[in-house]
Amino acid sequence: MFYTIEELVSQAEQFSGSVSELMIATEIELTGRNRDEILTIMSRNLTVMKNSIIDGLSESKSVSGLTGGDAAKLDAYIKDGMTLSDTSILSAARNAMAVNELNAKMGLVCATPTAGSAGCLPAVLGVAIDKLKLTEEQQLDFLFTAGAFGLVIANNASISGAEGGCQAEVGSASAMSAAALTLAAGGTAYQASQAICFVIKNMLGLICDPVAGLVEVPCVKRNAMGASYAMVAADMALAGIESKIPADEVINAMYQVGAALPTAFRETAEGGLAATPTGRRLAQEIFGEKE
């Protein structure tokens, strides 16, 4: 069992550098399930993630009417071939929006680590499958790797927007995605830890301010940007760039910042975008709440 990123990186060496094998061994230790059972469960998660991207690429709106159709718009824009950004990054953003729009329409998604941040990991994995030609075994490795790093973040900081702001939700999801992508592309466990640093350091202080209290605005777009962050962070780590602040200290900083956030910025819909005139008007239109 590992409790810090430093321990994770060190213990991965016992599995020839494989974080996924370390995570499977940890799952066996913690749950008492055998390897086949654990792989079967993760295979189901993988299927849900892939389907959520496909099912989310529609123009239909959520029940609230706040979201829906933007993933399809970005998909059409990518296909036009006139994009300014790299298509891999835009594809990740599209995938993330598709998953979160599906979540807003009460579709089936895999909380990774939460439903509100469920778009990042499948979004990045979807791009990795196409770009790196990942086999199904490698796709499962991707998910176990993300889970390993996510476990440390959850135990030492938070993955809850209500506890630590959106830095704890989308920030964690993006960091997990960056780490998994780094290893999938041939990087080391240490490089994956650096990718986590780059993501979290640049999402510190991100508040959780859902308009009308719904996981739609600004959550859908934040997942898109989180997936984009993950892609860039992985490239930075693979280039050999290192964080001056160690990963475990970065995660602790995220915890400290989250604890210091006022209640208004922790999923209460009392601050940030939710408290803007338009945010209040939308809440009133949906729920009849007072402005």
C-alpha positions as CSV (number, residue, x, y, z in Angstrom):
1,M,0.0,0.0,0.0
2,F,1.2,3.5,-0.8
3,Y,0.1,6.8,0.8
4,T,2.1,9.4,-1.0
5,I,3.2,10.0,-4.6
6,E,6.8,9.4,-3.5
7,E,5.9,6.0,-2.2
8,L,3.8,5.2,-5.3
9,V,6.8,6.0,-7.6
10,S,9.1,4.0,-5.4
11,Q,6.9,0.9,-5.1
12,A,6.1,0.9,-8.8
13,E,9.8,-0.2,-9.3
14,Q,8.9,-3.5,-7.7
15,F,6.5,-4.0,-10.6
16,S,9.0,-3.0,-13.3
17,G,7.8,0.5,-13.2
18,S,4.2,-0.5,-13.8
19,V,1.9,1.7,-11.7
20,S,-1.1,-0.3,-13.0
21,E,0.2,-3.5,-11.6
22,L,0.9,-1.8,-8.3
23,M,-2.6,-0.6,-8.3
24,I,-4.1,-4.0,-9.0
25,A,-2.0,-5.5,-6.2
26,T,-3.3,-2.7,-3.9
27,E,-6.9,-3.5,-4.9
28,I,-6.4,-7.1,-4.1
29,E,-5.0,-6.1,-0.7
30,L,-7.7,-3.7,0.1
31,T,-10.8,-5.5,-1.3
32,G,-10.0,-9.1,-1.1
33,R,-11.1,-9.6,-4.7
34,N,-8.9,-11.7,-7.0
35,R,-7.2,-10.3,-10.1
36,D,-9.9,-11.5,-12.6
37,E,-12.7,-9.9,-10.6
38,I,-10.8,-6.6,-10.5
39,L,-10.1,-6.7,-14.2
40,T,-13.8,-7.5,-14.9
41,I,-15.0,-4.5,-12.9
42,M,-12.5,-2.2,-14.6
43,S,-13.5,-3.6,-18.0
44,R,-17.1,-2.6,-17.3
45,N,-15.9,0.9,-16.4
46,L,-14.0,1.1,-19.6
47,T,-17.0,0.2,-21.6
48,V,-19.2,2.8,-19.9
49,M,-16.5,5.5,-20.5
50,K,-16.3,4.7,-24.2
51,N,-20.0,4.6,-24.6
52,S,-20.5,7.9,-22.7
53,I,-18.4,9.8,-25.3
54,I,-20.4,8.3,-28.2
55,D,-23.8,8.8,-26.5
56,G,-22.9,12.3,-25.4
57,L,-22.3,13.6,-29.0
58,S,-25.9,14.7,-29.6
59,E,-27.6,18.0,-30.0
60,S,-30.3,17.3,-27.4
61,K,-30.5,19.5,-24.3
62,S,-30.5,18.6,-20.6
63,V,-33.8,18.8,-18.7
64,S,-32.8,22.3,-17.4
65,G,-31.9,23.5,-20.8
66,L,-28.6,24.8,-19.6
67,T,-26.4,22.4,-21.5
68,G,-26.3,20.1,-24.5
69,G,-25.2,20.3,-28.1
70,D,-21.8,22.0,-27.6
71,A,-19.8,18.7,-27.9
72,A,-21.5,18.2,-31.3
73,K,-20.7,21.7,-32.3
74,L,-17.0,21.2,-31.5
75,D,-17.0,17.9,-33.3
76,A,-18.3,19.6,-36.4
77,Y,-15.7,22.3,-36.1
78,I,-12.9,19.8,-35.8
79,K,-14.2,18.0,-38.9
80,D,-14.1,21.2,-40.9
81,G,-10.3,21.1,-40.6
82,M,-9.8,24.8,-39.9
83,T,-8.9,24.6,-36.2
84,L,-6.4,26.8,-34.5
85,S,-5.5,24.3,-31.8
86,D,-4.1,20.8,-32.3
87,T,-6.9,18.3,-33.1
88,S,-5.8,15.9,-30.4
89,I,-6.4,18.6,-27.7
90,L,-9.6,19.7,-29.3
91,S,-10.8,16.0,-29.5
92,A,-10.1,15.7,-25.8
93,A,-12.1,18.8,-25.1
94,R,-15.0,17.5,-27.3
95,N,-14.9,14.1,-25.6
96,A,-15.0,15.7,-22.1
97,M,-18.0,17.9,-23.0
98,A,-19.8,14.9,-24.5
99,V,-19.5,12.9,-21.3
100,N,-20.6,15.8,-19.1
101,E,-23.5,16.7,-21.3
102,L,-24.6,13.1,-21.1
103,N,-24.3,13.3,-17.3
104,A,-26.5,16.4,-17.3
105,K,-29.1,14.5,-19.4
106,M,-29.1,11.7,-16.7
107,G,-27.1,9.3,-19.0
108,L,-24.7,6.7,-17.7
109,V,-21.2,7.9,-16.9
110,C,-18.4,6.6,-14.8
111,A,-17.5,8.9,-11.9
112,T,-13.8,9.5,-12.2
113,P,-13.3,10.6,-9.6
114,T,-16.8,12.3,-9.4
115,A,-19.7,12.6,-11.7
116,G,-19.0,16.4,-12.0
117,S,-15.5,15.6,-13.3
118,A,-16.4,12.5,-15.2
119,G,-15.4,13.9,-18.6
120,C,-11.6,14.3,-18.2
121,L,-10.4,10.8,-17.9
122,P,-12.5,9.2,-20.7
123,A,-11.8,12.2,-22.9
124,V,-8.0,11.8,-22.6
125,L,-8.2,8.1,-22.8
126,G,-10.2,8.3,-26.0
127,V,-7.5,10.4,-27.7
128,A,-4.8,8.1,-26.4
129,I,-6.6,5.1,-27.9
130,D,-6.5,6.7,-31.3
131,K,-3.1,8.4,-31.1
132,L,-1.2,5.7,-29.3
133,K,-3.1,2.7,-30.7
134,L,-3.7,1.3,-27.2
135,T,-4.8,-2.3,-26.9
136,E,-7.6,-3.1,-24.5
137,E,-5.0,-4.3,-22.0
138,Q,-3.2,-1.0,-22.3
139,Q,-6.5,0.9,-21.9
140,L,-7.1,-0.9,-18.6
141,D,-3.6,-0.1,-17.5
142,F,-4.5,3.6,-18.2
143,L,-7.4,3.4,-15.9
144,F,-5.6,1.5,-13.1
145,T,-2.7,4.1,-13.4
146,A,-5.1,7.0,-13.1
147,G,-6.8,5.3,-10.1
148,A,-3.4,4.9,-8.3
149,F,-2.6,8.6,-8.5
150,G,-6.2,9.5,-7.7
151,L,-6.1,7.4,-4.6
152,V,-3.2,9.4,-3.2
153,I,-4.9,12.7,-4.1
154,A,-8.1,11.6,-2.4
155,N,-6.3,10.4,0.7
156,N,-4.1,13.5,1.1
157,A,-6.3,16.3,-0.3
158,S,-9.8,15.9,-1.7
159,I,-11.8,15.0,-4.8
160,S,-14.9,16.8,-3.5
161,G,-16.1,20.1,-4.8
162,A,-18.0,20.7,-1.6
163,E,-14.9,20.2,0.4
164,G,-12.1,21.6,-1.7
165,G,-13.7,23.5,-4.7
166,C,-13.5,22.6,-8.3
167,Q,-9.7,22.3,-8.0
168,A,-10.5,19.1,-6.0
169,E,-12.8,17.7,-8.7
170,V,-11.8,18.8,-12.2
171,G,-8.3,19.4,-10.9
172,S,-7.9,15.9,-9.6
173,A,-9.5,14.3,-12.7
174,S,-7.2,16.3,-15.0
175,A,-4.2,15.4,-12.9
176,M,-5.1,11.7,-12.9
177,S,-5.6,11.9,-16.7
178,A,-2.2,13.6,-17.2
179,A,-0.4,10.9,-15.2
180,A,-2.0,8.0,-17.0
181,L,-1.4,9.6,-20.4
182,T,2.3,10.1,-19.5
183,L,2.8,6.5,-18.7
184,A,0.7,5.3,-21.7
185,A,3.0,7.3,-24.0
186,G,6.1,5.6,-22.6
187,G,7.0,7.9,-19.7
188,T,8.1,6.8,-16.2
189,A,6.2,6.9,-13.0
190,Y,8.3,9.9,-11.9
191,Q,7.4,11.8,-15.1
192,A,3.8,11.0,-14.4
193,S,4.1,12.6,-11.0
194,Q,5.5,15.7,-12.6
195,A,2.5,15.9,-15.0
196,I,0.3,15.9,-11.9
197,C,2.3,18.8,-10.5
198,F,1.8,20.9,-13.7
199,V,-2.0,20.3,-13.7
200,I,-2.7,21.0,-10.0
201,K,-0.3,23.9,-9.7
202,N,-2.2,25.7,-12.5
203,M,-5.7,24.8,-11.1
204,L,-5.0,25.8,-7.5
205,G,-7.9,27.9,-6.2
206,L,-10.4,26.9,-8.8
207,I,-13.8,27.4,-7.1
208,C,-16.9,25.3,-7.4
209,D,-19.8,27.6,-8.3
210,P,-22.5,25.6,-10.2
211,V,-25.2,27.8,-11.6
212,A,-28.6,26.8,-10.1
213,G,-26.7,24.2,-8.1
214,L,-26.6,21.9,-11.1
215,V,-23.6,20.1,-12.5
216,E,-23.8,21.8,-15.8
217,V,-22.6,25.4,-15.9
218,P,-19.6,25.9,-15.8
219,C,-18.8,22.2,-15.1
220,V,-19.1,21.0,-18.7
221,K,-16.6,23.5,-20.1
222,R,-14.3,23.1,-17.1
223,N,-14.0,19.4,-17.9
224,A,-13.1,20.3,-21.5
225,M,-10.3,22.6,-20.3
226,G,-9.2,20.1,-17.7
227,A,-8.8,17.5,-20.4
228,S,-6.8,20.0,-22.4
229,Y,-4.6,20.7,-19.4
230,A,-3.9,17.0,-19.0
231,M,-2.7,16.7,-22.6
232,V,-0.3,19.6,-22.3
233,A,1.0,18.5,-18.9
234,A,1.8,15.0,-20.2
235,D,3.8,16.5,-23.0
236,M,5.7,18.8,-20.7
237,A,6.6,15.8,-18.4
238,L,7.6,13.7,-21.4
239,A,9.9,16.6,-22.5
240,G,11.8,16.2,-19.3
241,I,10.4,19.3,-17.6
242,E,10.3,19.0,-13.8
243,S,8.3,20.8,-11.1
244,K,10.4,22.7,-8.5
245,I,7.8,21.7,-5.9
246,P,7.5,18.0,-5.2
247,A,4.1,16.3,-6.1
248,D,3.2,15.5,-2.5
249,E,3.8,19.1,-1.5
250,V,1.7,20.3,-4.5
251,I,-1.2,18.0,-3.4
252,N,-0.9,19.3,0.2
253,A,-1.1,22.8,-1.1
254,M,-4.3,22.0,-2.9
255,Y,-5.7,20.7,0.4
256,Q,-4.7,23.8,2.2
257,V,-6.2,26.1,-0.4
258,G,-9.4,24.1,-0.5
259,A,-9.8,24.3,3.3
260,A,-9.3,28.1,3.1
261,L,-12.0,28.6,0.4
262,P,-15.1,30.4,1.7
263,T,-18.3,28.3,1.8
264,A,-19.7,30.4,-1.1
265,F,-17.0,28.9,-3.4
266,R,-17.6,25.2,-2.4
267,E,-20.5,23.9,-4.4
268,T,-23.2,25.9,-2.5
269,A,-24.1,28.0,-5.6
270,E,-23.8,31.1,-3.5
271,G,-20.7,32.6,-5.1
272,G,-18.8,33.0,-8.3
273,L,-20.7,32.4,-11.6
274,A,-23.8,31.2,-9.7
275,A,-24.1,34.5,-7.9
276,T,-23.9,36.6,-11.1
277,P,-27.2,38.4,-12.2
278,T,-27.5,35.9,-15.1
279,G,-26.7,32.9,-12.8
280,R,-29.4,34.0,-10.4
281,R,-31.9,34.6,-13.2
282,L,-31.3,31.1,-14.6
283,A,-31.8,29.6,-11.2
284,Q,-35.1,31.4,-10.8
285,E,-36.2,30.3,-14.3
286,I,-35.4,26.6,-13.5
287,F,-36.5,26.4,-9.9
288,G,-38.5,29.5,-9.2
289,E,-35.9,30.6,-6.7
290,K,-35.7,34.2,-5.6
291,E,-33.0,36.3,-7.3
